[in-house]
Amino acid sequence: MEVFTKAGKPGWASIVPIYNIIVYLQIAGKPEWWVILMFIPVVNLIVGIIALLAFAKSFGKGGGFAVGMIFLPFIFLPMLAFGDAQYIGANQQS
């Protein structure tokens, strides 16, 4: 919830099935139609990793942080939510 709120999206969107993926893709700057790809086995792993990398970059974090979000999400997601990370936008990635 806090990560969505930091990105200027409603916090309740994080608990609504399927809609949370659409909002997640918006935050990551990826096309919303990718939600369809999330329902295809194996493809969803690849698309999910690509979206997660873009999601981390939209908060000013790098690939290493994204790897941490993949393997230790219970540590890295709270760091993103409650830490000093600011949403810089998907188009302002450096």
matplotlib code that plots the C-alpha trace (Angstrom):
import matplotlib.pyplot as plt

x = [0.0, 2.7, 4.6, 1.5, 0.9, 4.4, 3.9, 0.7, -1.7, -4.4, -3.3, -6.4, -5.4, -2.8, -5.4, -7.7, -6.8, -5.7, -6.2, -3.1, -1.1, -2.4, -1.4, 2.0, 2.7, 1.7, 4.1, 6.8, 6.1, 5.2, 2.2, -1.0, -1.7, 1.2, -1.3, -2.5, 1.1, 1.0, -1.5, 0.8, 3.0, 6.8, 6.1, 4.9, 8.2, 10.1, 7.6, 7.5, 11.2, 11.4, 8.5, 10.2, 13.4, 11.5, 9.5, 12.8, 14.2, 11.1, 12.0, 15.7, 16.9, 19.2, 19.2, 20.8, 17.8, 15.5, 17.3, 16.8, 13.1, 12.9, 14.7, 14.0, 10.8, 9.9, 13.0, 13.3, 9.7, 9.4, 12.7, 11.2, 7.9, 9.2, 12.7, 13.8, 13.1, 11.1, 9.1, 10.9, 8.6, 9.0, 10.1, 12.8, 14.8, 18.5]
y = [0.0, 2.5, 2.0, 2.7, 5.8, 7.0, 6.8, 8.9, 6.0, 5.0, 2.6, 0.5, -0.4, -2.7, -5.2, -5.4, -8.5, -7.8, -4.0, -4.0, -5.5, -2.7, 0.0, -1.7, -1.6, 2.0, 2.8, 0.9, 2.7, -0.5, -0.9, -1.9, -4.7, -6.6, -7.7, -10.3, -11.6, -12.1, -15.0, -17.0, -19.5, -18.9, -15.6, -14.2, -14.8, -12.9, -10.1, -9.9, -9.6, -6.9, -5.0, -5.3, -3.9, -0.9, -0.6, -0.4, 2.2, 4.3, 4.7, 5.5, 2.0, -0.2, -3.7, -5.0, -3.7, -5.4, -8.7, -8.2, -7.6, -10.9, -13.1, -11.3, -9.3, -9.3, -7.2, -5.1, -4.1, -2.6, -0.8, 0.7, 1.5, 3.0, 4.1, 7.3, 6.2, 8.7, 8.1, 9.8, 8.5, 5.9, 8.4, 10.1, 7.0, 7.5]
z = [0.0, 1.0, -2.3, -4.3, -2.2, -2.7, -6.5, -6.2, -6.7, -4.3, -1.6, -1.9, -5.4, -4.0, -2.6, -5.6, -7.8, -11.4, -10.9, -8.7, -11.6, -13.9, -11.4, -10.8, -14.5, -14.7, -11.9, -13.7, -17.0, -18.8, -21.1, -19.4, -21.9, -20.3, -17.7, -20.3, -20.4, -16.7, -17.2, -19.5, -17.8, -18.1, -20.0, -16.7, -15.1, -17.7, -17.9, -14.1, -13.8, -16.5, -14.8, -11.4, -12.8, -14.2, -10.9, -8.9, -11.3, -11.1, -7.4, -8.1, -7.2, -9.4, -10.6, -7.4, -5.4, -7.9, -7.4, -3.7, -4.3, -6.2, -3.6, -0.4, -0.9, 2.8, 3.4, 0.3, -0.2, 3.3, 2.6, -0.5, 1.2, 4.5, 3.5, 1.9, -1.7, -3.7, -6.8, -9.7, -12.4, -15.0, -17.7, -15.6, -15.0, -15.2]

ax = plt.figure().add_subplot(projection="3d")
ax.plot(x, y, z, "-o")
ax.set_aspect("equal")
plt.show()
